[in-house]
């Protein structure tokens, strides 16, 4: 029995919720099955290349897709040159770096943490939430205490040299204004498909630079920044979290694929919905979606030009520029 199940069995918190199954009698559009190369790892932005490499190496070692998507984004959390992921990321307006992360496998198990301080690898802490607690999300001081109880090192709370320099410069005007396609909201989201067709995903970020203290974006919100379903596919998101949360972007994409859309068609529809909900300030918003289905088909689409992603297999690892609405 897993630690998570032991925890749930002993807990009085659990309650049964029965969700009616979706009928499989609904006719689905038929497309020829692709013979794609598996395993396949996808991740957002340029930092996806080394993240993919780490994920593939871990998959070769353990054969576990959850291990792969965790290890992959841990590489980005460790990257001291990255100002949008990990403790070296740009801080909030109080000068404090807080982190968000989530992880999910294809059978619906998921975990996330938000507004976490002093934990180097929030994605690993999210996995602890998934596997060892009856909960899905733990935040703030509670997440930090969970990290301590699980033996995570608690890091000294100080800004990295690059983040400190940027923060001191920002304080001169103290103006909050997201700028598209720069390192102030470039989450890494990763989704993967193993050789047997099992899916998993992860997402981690230090969030918007100079955000209000306590702000949480889409990355730890299951269904917004990440969603995975072994029956259908997986999706992840990047960009301005508030715009993505408004449309439950990743969940929407997976459900559209369930209804027969290709990953590309589903990503494009999600962007159209997002634009319709943010008409007043859409010129200042970047958001991008990345998706994969059970056949290994890939989709990617963004609001503005500039979004790219890394695609990796056992034989290659390359950057691809996404198409965009504008």
N, C-alpha and C positions, 0 to 999 in steps of 0.2 A: 504494500500500500504506500502511495507517495506521501511525502510530508504534507503536501497541500490537502490530500484527502483525510489524513489523520487530524489535521487542524480543523477541517470543516466538521468532521464527525464529533469532535469534542466540543465544538462551539454551539451555542444556542442561537447564533445570529442567523443561521441559514433558514431559508424558507423556499418552498418549491414553487416555481412558476412554470406553467405549461404553455408553450407557444405552439399554436397549430401549425402543422407542417404545410409547406407550400405544395399544392398539387403538382405532380409531375405529368399530369395528363395534358397540360397546356402545350400546344404545338410550339416547337422551337425552330427558328431558322436553321437550316443545315448548311454547314461549310465543310469543305474537305479538311480532314485532320492534317495538321502540319507535322512534318518530321523535323522538329527543331532539335538543336544540340542541347542536351541536358547533362549536367546541371547548368542553370542559368542564373546569374546574379545581376541585378540592376540597382544602381544607386544614383542619387541626385548630385549634380554639380561636379566640378573638376576633382574635388577631394574623393570622389567615388572611385577613381582609378586605384589608388593604394588600398582603399577600403575593400574593393572587389577582390584584389589580390590576396588580402588577408583572409577574406571570407572563403575563397576557393581553397586556400592552403588549409584552413581549418576543416573544411568539408572533406578534403582528402584524408585528413588525419582521423576524424571521428565519424564521418558519414552522417552527421546530424545537422539538419538545416537550421535548427534553432541556434546551435553552437556557431554556425557560420555567420548568421546575420547579427548575432551579438558581437562576435570577434571582429567582424568587418567594421562596424561603426565605432568600436573601441579604438581602432586605429586613428580615426578622426578625432575622437575625444582626447587622444594623446598628442595630437599635432600642435605643437606650440606656435606654429605660424598661422593657425586658423583662429580667426576672431569671432566666429559665429557658433562654435561647438566647443563644449568642454569648459573647464575652469579658467582657461586662458582667454575665454570669450569676452566680448565687450560687456560692461556692467549695466545695471539699471541706473536711473537718475540719481540714486543715493550712493552710487559707487560700489555696489555689491553685485557680484556675479551669482546668478541663480539659474539652475538647470532644469530642463524638462526632458523626459524620455519615455518611450513605450516599446513593447515587444509583443508579438502575437504569433501563434501558430495556426495551422489550418483547421484544427478541430474546434476553434473558438476560444481556447485558453489565451488569456492576455493579462498583462500587468503594466502599470505605469506609475511614474513618480513625477511630481511637479513642484516648482518653487523650492528646489533642493539646494542647500549650501554645503560646501566643503567636501563633496563626494566626487571623486575624480571620474568614476564610471557610472553615471546614472542609469545607463542601459542595463548594466548588470544588477543594479538595485531593482529596476523594473522587473527583471527576470525573477528575483527573489519574491517580489509581490505576487507574481504569477504562479510560482511553484510552491511557495511555502506559506501563503496566507489565504484566507477565504475571500480576500478583497481584490479589486481590480486597480484602484488608484489610492495611493497614500502620498500626502503632500507635506511640505514645510518641515517643521521640527519633528513631526511624526516620522517622516521619511528619514531624516537624519538619525533619529533614535533607532530606527530599524537597521540602518546601515551599521551603527555602532554594535548593536546586538548580534549582527551577522559577521562581525570582524572586519568590516571595511575600514581601511585607513581613513582618518579624518584629516583633511589637508589644512594647512595654515590658510587663513582667510586673508589673502592679499591679491591685488591685481597683478597680472603678468606685465612685464615691462611695456609691451606694445599696447595692451589695453589701458594701462595707466597713462601713457602718453596721449592716447586718443581721448580718454576721459577728461584729462586736464584741458585739452584743446576745446572739447565740447562745452565745458563749464563756462567758458568765456561768454557764450551767448545762451547756453542752457535751453536750446530750442529742440523740441522733439518733432522730427519730420522724417518718416521713412523714405528712403531713396531706393528705387528699384535696382535690382541686379548688383548691389554692392554687399559687402560682408556685414550687413546688420540684420539680415533674417535668412541667411542661407543654411537652413537645416540640412542635415544629411538624413535622407530616408532611404532604406534599403529593403528590397523584396527579392525573394529567392525561390527557385524551383529546383528540387533535387532530381536525381536520375529516376526515382520511382514516382514522380509527380506530386510529392509533398511540398507544400508552400509554407513560408514563414516571412515575417517582416520585422523591421525595427526602425526607430526614428529617434534622433537625439539632437538637442540644440541648447544654446545659451540664450536663445530668444532674441527679441528685438533689442537693439542697443538703446540704452537710455529710456527704457520703458518705465512706467510707474512701478514702484516697489510692490511686488505681489502679483503682477500681471502674469498670466499663463496663456500661451498660444495654443495652436492646434496639435503640436507634436505629441503631447501625452494624452490627447483625447481620442479614444478608440472610436473609429468611424469618421473622424475628421482628418487627422494627419496620417492615419494608418488603418487599414482593414484587410483581413486575410480570411479566405474561406476555401478549404480544400476542394469543395465541390465545383468551384467556379474560377477563382483567381485571387489576385491581390493588388492593392493599390496603395500608394503613398503620395504625400503632398509636400510642397515647400513654398515659401513666400510669406505673405502677410497673413498670419494665423487667423485673425479676426474674420477675414473674408472667406477663409476656408471653412471655419466653424459654422458660419451662417448657412452653408449648403450641405453640411455633412459630406464633404467632398469625396473622401476615399470610400466610404460606405456606398454612396451613390454610384460610383464607378463600378464597384463589384456587383451591385444589384442590376445595373444596366447590362453588364456582361451576362448575368444570370438570365436576363430576358432575351439574350441573343446578339447584343451589340459586340463588335470587336473591341479590344482594348483601346484602339485609336478612336473609334466612334464614341466610346464611353468617356474618354478623357476630354474630347471636344465638347460633348454635351455638358459635362461638369463645368467647363470653363464658361460656356454660354450661360448657364444658370448663375454662376458666380458673378458674371458681369451684370446680369439683370438685377441682382440684389445690391450692387454697389455702383449704380449708374452715376451718382453725383461726384464721385472721386476716383473713377476707374483709371484715369490717366496716371494716377500716382500709385497704383497697385500693381505688383507683380505676384502672380501665383502660378505654380506649375504642378501638373499631375503626371505620375508615372504608373503604368499598370502592366500586368502580365496575366494571361489566362492559362488554363490547364494544358493547352496545346503548346505553350511556349511562345504564343504571339505577344508582341510588345506594343504598347501605346504610350505616347507622351504628347502633351500639349500645354501651352502656357498662355497667359493673358497677353504679355508683351514679348517681343523678341529678346533673346539672351539666355534663355533657359537651356541647359544641356544636361546630359546624364551619361553615366558609364555603364557599359554592357560587357559582362565578362562570362567566359566559359572556361573549360579546361584547356582550350586551345588559343583563346584570344582575350584581349581586354582593351576596349576602345571607347573613345568619347563620341557621342552623337549629339548633334544640335537638334533641339525640338522645334517643331513648327509652332506658330502662335496665332492668336486671333487677330491681333493688330499687325 
